Amino acid sequence: MLEACQSHQRNTEIYIKDTYYGPLTYAIYKTLQTKSIDKQAKWTKDLDSTMQDLLPSWNRQKMVVECSIK
C-alpha cells in the first residue's frame, strides 16, 4: 500500500503543464518510466525522492509504504 502522506499531513496537488495531479500518482508515473517494480520494493526509494522533488519545500509530505510479501 502506498500513501502520499502520513495521517496527520495534508495531501496537496501539484500543478504541471496546466493540469493538477496528486504528487504520488505523478511520481509513480515518472518513476516507472525508468524503474521496474520489484518484490523488494526498492523502487519506492526512487518514488519518494521523485515525489519530494515535485513538492514545494514548505509542504514536504512523508510517503507511507506498507507491504506484505509471501
DAVEN-V197876 format. One record per residue. N is the residue number from 1. RES is the residue in three letters. BURIAL is b if it has 24 or more other C-alpha atoms within 12 Angstrom, else e. D_LAST is the distance of its C-alpha to the last C-alpha in Angstrom with 1 decimal. Layout:
BEGIN
[[N,RES,BURIAL,D_LAST] [N,RES,BURIAL,D_LAST]]
END
This chain:
BEGIN
[[1,MET,e,14.8] [2,LEU,e,17.9] [3,GLU,b,21.2] [4,ALA,b,24.5] [5,CYS,b,25.7] [6,GLN,e,25.5] [7,SER,e,26.8] [8,HIS,e,30.2] [9,GLN,e,30.7] [10,ARG,e,32.2] [11,ASN,b,30.6] [12,THR,e,33.4] [13,GLU,b,33.9] [14,ILE,b,35.1] [15,TYR,e,38.0] [16,ILE,e,37.8] [17,LYS,e,40.4] [18,ASP,e,41.9] [19,THR,e,38.5] [20,TYR,e,36.4] [21,TYR,e,32.6] [22,GLY,b,29.8] [23,PRO,b,29.1] [24,LEU,b,25.3] [25,THR,b,25.8] [26,TYR,b,28.3] [27,ALA,b,26.4] [28,ILE,b,23.4] [29,TYR,e,26.1] [30,LYS,e,27.7] [31,THR,b,24.6] [32,LEU,e,23.2] [33,GLN,e,26.6] [34,THR,e,26.1] [35,LYS,e,22.3] [36,SER,e,19.3] [37,ILE,e,15.9] [38,ASP,e,13.5] [39,LYS,e,9.8] [40,GLN,e,11.4] [41,ALA,e,13.3] [42,LYS,e,16.6] [43,TRP,e,18.4] [44,THR,b,18.5] [45,LYS,e,21.0] [46,ASP,b,23.3] [47,LEU,b,22.7] [48,ASP,b,23.9] [49,SER,e,26.8] [50,THR,b,27.9] [51,MET,b,27.8] [52,GLN,b,29.9] [53,ASP,e,32.4] [54,LEU,b,32.9] [55,LEU,b,33.7] [56,PRO,e,37.1] [57,SER,e,37.4] [58,TRP,e,38.5] [59,ASN,e,35.4] [60,ARG,b,32.3] [61,GLN,b,29.2] [62,LYS,b,26.1] [63,MET,b,23.1] [64,VAL,e,20.1] [65,VAL,e,16.5] [66,GLU,e,13.6] [67,CYS,e,10.0] [68,SER,e,6.6] [69,ILE,e,3.8] [70,LYS,e,0.0]]
END
